[in-house]
């Protein structure tokens, strides 16, 4: 079902599939896996299989029932480009997106190679923002080149969890970068200099920068609750989103 979310850079989540499998270090402490197990224990419909990949076709038409323009994060509990999801089903998801031009849909994947291959034979809807996760140099940065192959109206990058300094980053044809630290009891630390390196390169390359959170480790290197660490960077919040595409600054409203 479509639900409101506390994720700072979106409004609602829409999960036409749930469940996933780990493919890189960014997956090690997956929040969706923990949540899926909890929802299964609570006997929430759709999570009978826990975090095992499950298609939920009865959820496909949910965005079509909402007339108010809304920003949806697609598959917050899965990855739409997972190897076990058929191309035919992925097409159905994007066909729904095309049928709901009043909404904006944010699609994020770690499986950038399959996404690039899929869109060689299918034109993405204009209201679909397509993105990849970048957690480190080895696994994350190569996804940027694959993302650039996709003819999306907006290409974005979720640098979360940021696990190391990324060094130099080519952000050509990327419109938005979100940075965040890992949360949860097993969270790995994120250093302020790593964040500032990404921020500086966004400014140099004219890319919107959004700082989501410190997560389980604060700017001072101390571990504490995520809410205590907050999301201030250099004394302020950074909420930019792509200018000229939807908003000039983050004005997401859950309703």
N, C-alpha and C positions, 0 to 999 in steps of 0.2 A: 504494500500500500504506500501511497505518498504521504509523507509525514513532515512536520516542521522539524527543523534541525538547529542545533547550537553551533554548527560549523559557520565560522565568521564570514566566509566568502560566498555563501549561497543562501537560499531561502528554504527550499524543501528538498527532500530526497525522494527518488523514484527508483525502485528496485524490481525490474522485471525479471531479474535473476538474483539469487543469493548464493553465497558460498564461493570458495576459491581454493587455490593451492599456492604454496610459496615458491618463488623463482629467483629471489635476490635478497641481499642483506636487509633491504628496507622492509621485507615481509616478516622478519624474525619475531616481532612482538605485535602482530597485527591486531588492531583494535576491533576490526570487524569479526575476527574469529572469536575473540572473547565475548563480544556482544551476542553473536549467533548462539553460542553455547548457553548463555544466560537466557536468551529468548526461547530456546528449546526447552530449558528447564521450566520456564514459565508457561509452556505450551501455547506460545503465540503462533497463530496460523502463518504458514509459510516457512517456519523454521523446524519442521518435524525432522528434517535431516541434519540439523545443526549447521555446520559449516561445509558440508558436502555440497558441491555444485548442483543447483536445482533451478530449472526453468520454471517460471511462474507466468504462463501466458495470460491468465485471467487478470493480471495487473497491467497488461499492455495499454489498455484504453484509459487508464486513470487520468493522464494529463488532458485528454480530450473532454473530460467532464468538468474541467475548471476553466472559466472564462477570464478570470482576473490574470493579467500578465504576471508570470511567476518565473523565478530562476530556479531550475531544478538541477541538482547534482545527480547524475544517472549512475546507478549501481554503486552506491556508497558501501554496499555490503558484498560486492563482487567485482568482477572485471569483465566487461562486455566482450572483450577480445580474448577471453580464455580459450584455450585450444579445444575444449570440449563443447563449446557453444557453436552450433552450426551457423554457417553463413546465412542460411535462410531465416534463422531467428534474429540474427543481428540486423538483417534488412528490415524485418518487421519492426524492430525498435526504432530504427531511423525513419521508417515510413511514418510511424506515429509522430515523431519529432517534426517531420515535414508537414503533417496535417495540423499541427498546433503552432502556427507562426506567432501567436500572441505570447508564447513562452520562449525562454532561453534555456538551453540544455547544456550542461557542462559534463563532458565525458572525459574521464581520466583513466589511463592505462599504464601498466608496466610492460605490456606486450606490444611495444611500438612496431615491431616488424610485421605482426599480423595486421595491425591497424593500417599501416602503409600499403600493404598488399590488398586489403579489402577495398580501400578507396581508389585503387587503380581502375576498378570496374563499377564504381558506385559513387556518384557525386554527393558529397555531404550537404545536408540542408544548411541554408544560410544561418539558421538560428541554433546550430550545433557548434559549441565551442569545444575544440578537441585538444587534449593535453596529455602529457606524459609525466611520470614521476622521475625525479632525479635525486637520488640519495647519496651517491658517491661518484667518483671518477670512472671506475671500471664498468659498473653496470648502468649507471644513470646517464652520464654525458653522451654516450653513443645514441641514446634514444632521441636526442635533439635532431640529429641528422635525419632520422626516420620521420620525425614529426614534420620537418620542413618539406617532405615529399607529399604531404597531405594538403590538398587545396581547400583548407578550412578558412572560414571568414575570420575566426579568432583562434590562434594557437597559444596555448598556455602551458606553464610548467609548474608542478607542485614539488618544491624542494623540501620535502617532508617525509620522513625525518632526515634532517641534514646531519650526516654522520662524519663528515670530514671537510677540510678545506677543498673547494673544487678547483682552485687555480684559475686559469683563464677560461672564460666561457664564451662561446660564439652564440649570441642571441639574435642573429640575423633572422628576420621574418617571424620572430616570436613577439607576441603582443603583451604578455602578462606573466609575471613570476610571483609565486606565492612561496614564502619561506616559513618553516615551522620546526620546532624541536619535538622530540618524541615524548609522549606522556605514558603514564602507567608505572607500576611498581618495578618493572625491569627496564625502564627508560635509559637510553644512552645519552651522555652529555653532548650539548651543542655549544661551541664557543662563540663569543660575540664577534671575534675577528673573522670567523667563517661567514657569519651573516653579513657583516659590513662589506666583505669582499663581493658577495653577490649583489648587494644593494648598490655599491659603487659602479659595478659593471652594467647594471640596469640603467642607472643615470647616464652613463657614458654612451649607451647604445639606444637610449630613448625607449625604454621598456617600462611599463607600469609595474611598480613594486608594492607587494602586499605582505606585511609581516603578521603572521597568524598567531603565533604563541611561542613562549620559551619552552613550554612543556614541563617535564619533571626536574629540569635543572635551570636555575636562574642565571642571569647575566653575570652574577658574581661567582658562578661555579659551584653554588650550593644546591643540594637536592632538597626539594620540598614539594608541597602540593602544587599542581598546575595553576590553580586559581591564585595562589600566593605569588607565583612568579609572573603571572599576567602576560601582557603582550606589548609593553612599552620597549622601544628601542631608542636609545639616545634621548630618553625623556619624553617621547611622544609615540603616538600610534601612526602606522603607515598603511593606509587603506586604499591606495590607488588601484583602479581597474582600467581596462582599455578605453581610452578616450575615443569618442566617435563611433563606438560599437554598441554600447548600451548605457553606461553611466560614466560620468566624469570623475566621480569618487564613489566609494562604497556606500550605497544607500539602500541596502537590502532590507526588506521588511517581511517578516513572517506573518502570514495572516491566513 
